[in-house]
Amino acid sequence: MDDDTRPAAGTTAGGGASEDTWSTIYTVIRDYAAQRNLNSVPYDQAEAMILKKGFTTNQLATCINEYVELMIWSVDESRTQIKFV
């Protein structure tokens, strides 16, 4: 499976029930921010969490781009902070 390929919502590559890749990445970052009462998360911290969960930097970047387009997140020009809108 390519890095940027995401399984359909509610499925995994093996067919089991699961959140899709972008939802899982979003949830990891959202939960981290919520537990710490933050409005933004440092990009490098998000990247470390996502890599630890087995995702790639490509998947994180694609996820961020999708959520920015949906106006759920914003990212500063230097890509150091992921902010919840």
N, CA, C and O of each residue as an XYZ file, in Angstrom:
340
protein
N       0.841     -1.168      0.000
C       0.000      0.000      0.000
C       0.894      1.241      0.000
O       1.832      1.327      0.793
N       0.614      2.191     -0.873
C       1.387      3.428     -0.935
C       1.195      4.230      0.340
O       0.188      4.083      1.033
N       2.184      5.093      0.650
C       2.107      5.926      1.846
C       0.870      6.801      1.867
O       0.304      7.037      2.934
N       0.434      7.295      0.701
C      -0.675      8.238      0.654
C      -2.013      7.562      0.421
O      -3.032      8.243      0.301
N      -2.033      6.250      0.357
C      -3.274      5.540      0.149
C      -3.933      5.308      1.488
O      -3.306      4.812      2.424
N      -5.193      5.667      1.576
C      -5.893      5.426      2.821
C      -7.023      4.453      2.584
O      -7.705      4.527      1.562
N      -7.229      3.542      3.516
C      -8.352      2.630      3.383
C      -9.663      3.388      3.533
O      -9.696      4.472      4.116
N     -10.731      2.824      3.011
C     -12.040      3.440      3.149
C     -12.381      3.569      4.621
O     -11.946      2.761      5.441
N     -13.158      4.585      4.950
C     -13.553      4.794      6.342
C     -14.211      3.544      6.888
O     -15.056      2.932      6.235
N     -13.809      3.172      8.103
C     -14.408      2.016      8.741
C     -13.770      0.698      8.385
O     -14.230     -0.347      8.846
N     -12.716      0.707      7.572
C     -12.051     -0.535      7.208
C     -10.551     -0.373      7.325
O     -10.035      0.743      7.385
N      -9.863     -1.489      7.357
C      -8.415     -1.490      7.293
C      -8.027     -2.230      6.031
O      -8.885     -2.779      5.341
N      -6.738     -2.249      5.723
C      -6.283     -2.974      4.537
C      -6.655     -4.449      4.633
O      -6.892     -5.094      3.612
N      -6.709     -4.989      5.851
C      -7.073     -6.388      6.052
C      -8.568     -6.613      6.142
O      -9.007     -7.756      6.273
N      -9.361     -5.560      6.077
C     -10.798     -5.684      6.085
C     -11.442     -5.523      7.453
O     -12.669     -5.534      7.555
N     -10.638     -5.372      8.519
C     -11.202     -5.215      9.850
C     -11.720     -3.809     10.076
O     -11.360     -2.889      9.341
N     -12.555     -3.633     11.077
C     -13.115     -2.324     11.380
C     -12.050     -1.434     12.007
O     -11.330     -1.867     12.907
N     -11.947     -0.213     11.547
C     -10.978      0.736     12.064
C     -11.285      2.108     11.498
O     -11.991      2.226     10.497
N     -10.754      3.159     12.140
C     -10.836      4.486     11.563
C      -9.913      4.533     10.355
O      -8.948      3.772     10.279
N     -10.201      5.409      9.425
C      -9.274      5.563      8.317
C      -8.013      6.275      8.796
O      -7.998      6.854      9.882
N      -6.977      6.233      8.002
C      -5.666      6.767      8.370
C      -5.735      8.213      8.820
O      -5.176      8.561      9.860
N      -6.414      9.066      8.056
C      -6.422     10.499      8.382
C      -7.189     10.750      9.671
O      -6.798     11.602     10.469
N      -8.266     10.025      9.879
C      -9.015     10.181     11.136
C      -8.188      9.746     12.337
O      -8.245     10.370     13.397
N      -7.428      8.686     12.170
C      -6.579      8.204     13.256
C      -5.494      9.229     13.582
O      -5.256      9.526     14.752
N      -4.843      9.765     12.567
C      -3.811     10.782     12.777
C      -4.420     12.004     13.458
O      -3.852     12.536     14.412
N      -5.569     12.445     12.969
C      -6.248     13.589     13.572
C      -6.554     13.324     15.044
O      -6.324     14.185     15.893
N      -7.068     12.145     15.343
C      -7.441     11.793     16.712
C      -6.237     11.797     17.642
O      -6.333     12.270     18.775
N      -5.110     11.278     17.179
C      -3.889     11.271     17.997
C      -3.487     12.701     18.354
O      -3.177     12.995     19.509
N      -3.493     13.580     17.367
C      -3.086     14.965     17.587
C      -4.121     15.709     18.431
O      -3.756     16.461     19.334
N      -5.400     15.505     18.146
C      -6.464     16.155     18.904
C      -6.438     15.738     20.375
O      -6.557     16.575     21.269
N      -6.281     14.439     20.613
C      -6.256     13.949     21.991
C      -5.059     14.501     22.762
O      -5.177     14.856     23.935
N      -3.916     14.569     22.101
C      -2.718     15.141     22.734
C      -2.998     16.580     23.154
O      -2.690     16.975     24.279
N      -3.583     17.363     22.246
C      -3.875     18.768     22.544
C      -4.927     18.887     23.642
O      -4.791     19.721     24.537
N      -5.958     18.077     23.586
C      -7.040     18.145     24.574
C      -6.542     17.799     25.972
O      -6.923     18.446     26.947
N      -5.698     16.787     26.071
C      -5.175     16.374     27.374
C      -4.318     17.457     28.014
O      -4.166     17.502     29.235
N      -3.767     18.318     27.192
C      -2.880     19.367     27.686
C      -3.511     20.763     27.595
O      -2.869     21.771     27.893
N      -4.786     20.797     27.175
C      -5.517     22.051     27.034
C      -4.782     23.033     26.107
O      -4.619     24.209     26.430
N      -4.345     22.520     24.947
C      -3.605     23.315     23.969
C      -4.494     23.663     22.775
O      -5.392     22.900     22.418
N      -4.236     24.822     22.160
C      -4.909     25.208     20.913
C      -4.073     24.857     19.697
O      -4.558     24.885     18.566
N      -2.808     24.524     19.938
C      -1.926     24.138     18.837
C      -0.938     23.097     19.341
O      -0.700     22.956     20.541
N      -0.375     22.378     18.387
C       0.593     21.322     18.691
C       1.833     21.576     17.840
O       1.718     21.807     16.637
N       3.010     21.535     18.446
C       4.229     21.688     17.640
C       4.303     20.581     16.570
O       4.047     19.410     16.852
N       4.653     20.972     15.361
C       4.722     20.020     14.254
C       5.645     18.862     14.587
O       5.315     17.707     14.320
N       6.804     19.162     15.170
C       7.757     18.081     15.466
C       7.213     17.111     16.506
O       7.529     15.922     16.466
N       6.397     17.603     17.438
C       5.763     16.724     18.416
C       4.720     15.834     17.731
O       4.644     14.636     18.003
N       3.929     16.420     16.852
C       2.928     15.644     16.108
C       3.620     14.574     15.260
O       3.176     13.427     15.210
N       4.692     14.957     14.608
C       5.432     14.017     13.772
C       5.966     12.850     14.603
O       5.863     11.696     14.185
N       6.529     13.138     15.763
C       7.064     12.079     16.627
C       5.954     11.115     17.057
O       6.148      9.899     17.063
N       4.794     11.663     17.415
C       3.666     10.813     17.842
C       3.181      9.924     16.697
O       2.892      8.743     16.889
N       3.100     10.508     15.517
C       2.588      9.775     14.356
C       3.562      8.675     13.943
O       3.142      7.559     13.638
N       4.850      8.979     13.930
C       5.852      7.966     13.590
C       5.825      6.815     14.590
O       5.965      5.652     14.212
N       5.647      7.144     15.866
C       5.578      6.130     16.913
C       4.374      5.207     16.709
O       4.421      4.030     17.067
N       3.303      5.743     16.136
C       2.095      4.953     15.873
C       2.203      4.129     14.590
O       1.297      3.361     14.269
N       3.313      4.287     13.852
C       3.521      3.486     12.649
C       3.129      4.162     11.353
O       3.141      3.528     10.298
N       2.780      5.444     11.411
C       2.455      6.183     10.195
C       3.724      6.834      9.650
O       4.760      6.838     10.313
N       3.639      7.377      8.455
C       4.798      8.004      7.822
C       4.664      9.523      7.816
O       3.581     10.065      8.035
N       5.768     10.194      7.565
C       5.738     11.653      7.458
C       4.892     12.079      6.258
O       4.244     13.125      6.293
N       4.898     11.271      5.202
C       4.048     11.565      4.031
C       2.578     11.535      4.409
O       1.810     12.403      3.994
N       2.183     10.540      5.196
C       0.794     10.440      5.627
C       0.416     11.623      6.513
O      -0.683     12.165      6.387
N       1.311     12.024      7.399
C       1.053     13.187      8.236
C       0.882     14.434      7.383
O      -0.072     15.188      7.574
N       1.785     14.660      6.454
C       1.717     15.852      5.601
C       0.418     15.880      4.791
O      -0.220     16.926      4.667
N       0.037     14.741      4.249
C      -1.197     14.669      3.462
C      -2.411     14.918      4.353
O      -3.339     15.627      3.961
N      -2.403     14.339      5.541
C      -3.485     14.542      6.498
C      -3.602     16.020      6.868
O      -4.699     16.579      6.871
N      -2.488     16.641      7.174
C      -2.499     18.063      7.527
C      -3.079     18.878      6.379
O      -3.921     19.748      6.602
N      -2.640     18.607      5.164
C      -3.162     19.344      4.008
C      -4.672     19.186      3.874
O      -5.373     20.156      3.587
N      -5.178     17.972      4.081
C      -6.618     17.738      3.984
C      -7.380     18.508      5.057
O      -8.402     19.129      4.765
N      -6.892     18.473      6.293
C      -7.589     19.161      7.375
C      -7.455     20.677      7.282
O      -8.328     21.400      7.764
N      -6.379     21.173      6.672
C      -6.257     22.605      6.409
C      -7.294     23.008      5.368
O      -7.954     24.036      5.519
N      -7.445     22.209      4.315
C      -8.446     22.501      3.285
C      -9.863     22.487      3.855
O     -10.721     23.245      3.403
N     -10.110     21.632      4.841
C     -11.426     21.553      5.489
C     -11.610     22.640      6.550
O     -12.672     22.742      7.165
N     -10.571     23.449      6.759
C     -10.549     24.535      7.739
C     -10.765     24.029      9.166
O     -11.430     24.677      9.974
N     -10.194     22.865      9.457
C     -10.206     22.305     10.802
C      -8.894     22.656     11.496
O      -8.863     22.918     12.699
N      -7.816     22.658     10.723
C      -6.496     23.038     11.205
C      -5.972     24.186     10.371
O      -6.410     24.404      9.242
N      -5.033     24.917     10.938
C      -4.210     25.847     10.165
C      -2.762     25.564     10.555
O      -2.480     25.101     11.660
N      -1.862     25.847      9.638
C      -0.442     25.593      9.878
C       0.312     26.856      9.508
O       0.060     27.450      8.460
N       1.243     27.269     10.371
C       2.025     28.455     10.063
C       2.943     28.191      8.864
O       3.208     27.041      8.512
N       3.415     29.265      8.253
C       4.222     29.153      7.032
C       5.449     28.265      7.198
O       5.816     27.534      6.278
N       6.072     28.324      8.344
C       7.278     27.528      8.564
C       6.961     26.097      9.004
O       7.866     25.302      9.258
N       5.677     25.781      9.090
C       5.189     24.448      9.464
C       5.771     23.989     10.805
O       6.244     22.862     10.947
N       5.720     24.899     11.783
C       6.190     24.537     13.114
C       5.050     24.283     14.091
O       5.259     23.666     15.135
N       3.839     24.754     13.763
C       2.674     24.617     14.640
C       1.448     24.175     13.846
O       1.183     24.681     12.755
N       0.709     23.228     14.408
C      -0.577     22.808     13.860
C      -1.618     23.385     14.815
O      -1.671     23.006     15.985
N      -2.444     24.302     14.313
C      -3.403     24.998     15.168
C      -4.826     24.539     14.845
O      -5.193     24.376     13.682
N      -5.615     24.336     15.897
C      -7.018     23.994     15.717
C      -7.799     25.274     15.456
O      -7.671     26.252     16.193
N      -8.610     25.258     14.401
C      -9.360     26.455     14.004
C     -10.653     26.522     14.795
O     -11.438     27.453     14.617
